[in-house]
Amino acid sequence: MKYRVIVRKQGAPDQTRILEAPSRFAVYDLIQKEGGMVVDIKEGSGGFKMPAWLDITFGTGIKRREIIRTAKNLSAMLGAGLSISRALSVIERQSSNKQLKKIVVGISEAIKQGSSFHEALIAYPKVFPEIFVAMARSGEESGSLADSLTVVSVQMERSDELIRKIRGAMIYPSIVLSAVLIVGILMLIYVVPTLTKTFTQLGVQIPLATRMIVALSNFMVAHVPIVLSVLLLFVFGGVAFVRSKLGSKIVLACALHMPVINELVRETYTARASRTLSSLLSAGVPVLEALSITREVVHAPAYAKVFTEAEEHVKKGEPLSMASSEHTKLYPILMSDMLAVGEETGKVSEMLRQIAEFYEEDVAQKTKDLSTIIEPVLMLVIGTFVGIFAVSMISPIYQLSSAV
């Protein structure tokens, strides 16, 4: 991947360079070795760029849980005194995932050829996130790789657990709505035509609502392949759109203006950002690098922008808490206040960890409450549609009974 980087060196004007590297972390590492400092970094070289709505990332065949388990196992074996090569050999034999086996073998080969562990990880940016690489580098430099791997495994596990809880709250409404949609389509294709034929034969005059349902049913019966194709396109297109940069940005903007949901979103991103930054700082990663990596982990443009501003504040010698205090609609006031206290007491990492734990627990509770709220609302919405459908199809039958 290419990066457009503005580099600053002492006694020289800022220089704009185009560098090719597997990750942002690799760019920072390269510039530091040259004795410079990264002032700004952006993906791409300024040429043609794929439209945001087409920028879709596909899976690697390796689950996040497997990466977490790998970090835990490596930490345990290194802590027990095994060498990194022998520990990786054990991981390779234990794993049942062929893709992960290949990657572990590749890392082992790179280490045998003289690369460090974190340099070997950089070759697999889609598998090992930047925080994993940064923690590994910090652990190797300080001689506490086992401890660093434990910290990053806990960070990734907590983040993964948070996401699973939110997704879990959405499973029930998703299943119910999908079932209602399928039943509705089957009713329109198989049941409504039978009733329509009966109304036509008996010469019953049907109301407007019934005529609309009959017209929709006739269209679906006459164009079943088109209807199914459009439905599948809508589902897969919707998933792809939500996963794209533009789609995720629009969904986030909508979520931040929805009651109940907006607080859940704010606290989820706050917990993720706080735990990531806490883990990096506690492992000894420099503040600017930690902020840059946290920005990538947060990913959402609106929330990531706050960390870009935080980098600028830190470069000017201003407090880290200033950036979050200027964006209380994204990050709660508690975060900036506790971060300010951490800066005053010299315990920024500890304060960030406490913020993460507080909001992780709060999000867990709110997802439970959300499930309780969604159920009656869902039933009300479904009941409304079912009621309209039932009345529309039954009213002609009543008219027929009255005429008789």
N, C-alpha and C positions, 0 to 999 in steps of 0.2 A: 504494500500500500504506500502511496506517495503522500508526503506531508509538506505543507508550505510553512516554513519556520522563520521567525524573526529572532536572530541570535545577537546577544550583546556580550562584548568582551571589553575588559577594562582598557581605557585609553583609545578605543576605536569606535567609530560610528556603528549603529545597528545595521546588521546585514540580513537580507532576506535570502533564504536558501530553499531549494526543493530537495528533500531527502526521501529516500525509499527505505522503509523499515517495516517490520511485521506489526509493530504497535507503537503507541505514543511513548510508552515506557522506554522502548529501545532508542527513540529519538533523544529523550532526556539523558539517557545513559551516554550516548555518543557525544552529545554537545558538552556534557560535564567532563568527559575524558579529554576533550579538546581545550578545556579551560574556559568555556563560555557559559552563558546562562540563557535559557529559553524565555523570551519575552512574550511570544505569542505562537500558537501552533494551531493549524487548521488542516483538516483532511483534504486531499486533492491538491493539484498543482495549479489550479486556476483555469484549466482547460475545460473540455466537455465533461459534464457531470451528469450521472444518471438521475432522472427526475425522482423526487422524494417518494412519490407514490409507487414507484417501481423498485425502490430500495428495500428488498425483502430478504431477510436472512433465514436460511434453512438449517435444519439440525445437523449435528455432527455424528449422530449415532451413539453418543455417550451422554448418559443422564447426569444431571447435576449431582444427584445423590452419589453416583459412583466417584465423582471427583472429590466430594467431601469424605467419602470412605477411604479413598486413596491417601488423602492428606492425613487423616487420623492414623491409618496403618503405618504410613511412613514415619510419622511423629513417634509412635510407640516403638517402632523398631530402632530408629535412630537413638531414642532415649535409652534403649536397652543396650546400646553399644555397637550395633551393626553398622557397617559402612554403607554409604548411599548406594553404591553399585549392588551390594548384596541385598539391600532392602528393596530396590527396584526389581531385582530378580524374583524375589518372593511375591511382590505385587503382580508381576507378569504371570507367574504360575497360578496364583489364586484367582485372577480375574477370568470371568466367563465371557467377557465382551471382547470380540475379536479386534474391534477398532482400538479399544483401550490397550490391548496387548501390543499392537503395532506401535502405538505412541510411546508406551513404556520402553519397548525395545529401542526405539529411536532415541529416546532420552539417554538410555544406558550407553548406546554407541557414541553419542555426542560427548558424554562425560569421559569415556575411555580415550577419546581423541583429544582431551585436554580442556573441554568446555566446563564451566561451572554449572551447577544445577539450575540456577535461574536463567542462565544463557541458553541452556537446552530447552527450557520451558517456553522461551520467547518464540521458538519455531512453531508453536501451536497456539496462536492467539485466540482461536475460536473455541478451544477446549479449556485452556487455563486463563482466567480473566486477569487483568492487569494487577489487581490487588494480590492475587496468588503469587505472581512473579515478583512484585515489590516486597512482599513479606519474605519470600524465599531469599531474595538478594540481601535483605536486611539481616536475616538469620545467619546467612553464610558469612557476612562481614563481621558480625558480632560473636560468631561461634555458638549460636543458640538456634540452629535450624529447627531442631525438634520442637522447641517452644513456639517458634514463629509459625510452624505448620499447625500446631494445636490452636493457636489464636485464629488463624485464617479459616480453619475448619469450623470453629465455633461461629465465626462471623458469617460464613456462607450458610451454615446450618440454620442459624437464627433468621437470616434473610429468606431462606427457602421455606422455613416453617411459617413465616409471616404471609408469604404469597399463597401457600397451600391453604391456610385458614380463610383467606379472602376468596379464593377459588371455591373452597368447600361451601361457603355461604351462598355461592351462585349456582351450585349444582342443582338444587331442588327446583328453583324457579325455571331454570333452563330446561330441565326434563319435563316439567308440567307444560310449559309453553310449546315445546316441541311436540308433545303428545296431542295437545289441543289443535295445533296446526295440521298435523297428519289426519286426525279424526275429521276436522273441518273439510279438508280436501276430499277425503273419501265420501263424506256426506254430499258434497256438491257434485261429485262425479257419479255416484251410484244411487243415492236416496232421493235427491231433489228431482232428477229426471222422471222418476216413477210418479211422484206427486204431481209434477207438471203435466204429465200425460193424463192423469186422472182429472185435473182441473180443466184441461182442454176438452176432453171427451164430454164432460158434464156442462160445459159452457159457463163455468163460474168466473165472474169478474174479480180479478185479484188486485189488491192494493199496490201502491207504488213500491213499498219496501219489498214485497214479495216479488214484484216484477224485476227489481234490481238483482235479487238473489237468483232468480230463474235465468236472467241474462248472463250473469257470471257463470252459472252452472252450464249453460249451453255452450259458452265459449270454451270452458275447460274440457267439456266432453268432446268438442270438435277439434281441440288442439292439445291433446294430452301430452304428446312428446315435447311441444314447445313449452307448456306449463312446467313440466318436470325439469327441462333444461334450464329455464329461467330460475326456478327454485334452487337448483344445484349451483348455478352461477352466482345467485344472490348469497348463498351460504359461504361458498369458498371465496368469492370476491370480497365478502364482508370480513372474513377472517384475515385475508391478505391485506386488506385496507387498514384494519385495526393494527396489524403488526408493522405496517410501513411507518416511516417517520411522520409523514403528513397526517395519516390516520390517527396515530397515537397522540399527536399534538391536538387534534380536534377533539378526540374522546376525552383527553385530560382537561381541556378548556371547558367542555360541557359538564364533566364531573365536578369541577371546582365551583360550579354555579347551582348544583343540585343540593337541596337540604339533606342532611344526614350523611350523604355520600361525600360531600366536600370535606367534612371533618375527618372521615376515614382516610381519604386520599392524602390530606395534609400530614396526618400522623404516620401513615405508612412510609411516605417519603422521608419524613423527619427521622424515623427510627432507622431506616436503611442508611441514610447519609451519616447519622451520628455514629452508628456502630462501625461503619466502614472507616470513617476518619479516626475514630478512637483506636481501632485495631492497627492502623498504619502508624499513627503517632506513637503508640505504646511500643511498637517494634523498632522505633528509631528512624523511620522514614522521614526525610526532610519535609518541612511544612508545605512548601510549594509543590513538591511531587505528590504529597498526600492529598492536597486539594485537587490537583489535576486528575489523579486516579479516582478520587471520590466523585468528581464530575462525570467521569465515564461510567461509573457504577450506577449513579443516580439516573443517568441516561435521558430522562425527560427534559427537553430543552428549557422549559420555564424554570425548573428546579436547578438544572445544571448551570444556568446563567448566574445564579447567586454565587456559586463557587468560583466562577470566572471573575466576578467582582471581588470576591474574598481574596483571590490571588493578587489583584491590583492593590487592595488595601494593605496586604502584608508586605508587598514590595515597597510601598511608601512608608512602612513602619507603623501603620495604623492597626488597631485591634482586629482580630479575626472575627469577633462578634458583631462588628459594625455592619457587615453585609447582610446577615440574617435579620438584624434589627430594622433594616430598611425594607424588608420584604415580609412583613408579618402576615400578609394574606396567603403566603406560601408556607413559611415556617412559623410555628406558634411563637408567641412572645417568650414563653418559658425557655425555649432553646437559646435565644440570644441572651437572656438574663443569666442562665446557668453557665453559658459559655463565657460571659464576662466575669463571673465569679471564678471560673476555672483559670482564666488569664491572670486575675489578681492574685490567686493563691498558688499559681504554678502547677495546677492539676487539671489541665485542659482535657487530657485523655480520659481521666477518671470521670470528669463531669459529663463528657460525651457518652461514656458508657452508661452512666446513670440515666441520661436522657433517652438513650436507646431502649433500655430496659423498661422505663416508665411507659413509653409510647407503644412498645411491643405488647405489654400487658393490656394497655388501653385499647389497642386495635383488636386484640383477641376477644375482649369483652364486647366491643362494639359490633364485631362480626356476628356474635351470638344474638345480640339485640336486633341486628339487621334481619337475621333469619326470622325472628319473631314478628317483625314489622311486615316483612315481605309477604308472608303467608296470607293474612287477611286481605291485603291489598290485591294480591294475585287472584284470590277467590272472588273478590268483588269485580275485578276486570273481566275474568272469565264468565262469571255469572251474568254480567251485562250483555256480553256478546251472545251467550247461549240464549238469554231471554229474548233478545231482538230476533234471533233466528227462529226460535220456537213460536213467538207471536206472529211473525211474518208468514210462517208456513201453516199455522193452525187457524188463523183468522179466515182464510177462504173456506176451510172446512166448516167453521161456524156459520158462515154465510149460506153454505149449502144446506146445513141443518135447518136454518131459519126458513129458507125457501120451501123446504119439504114440509 
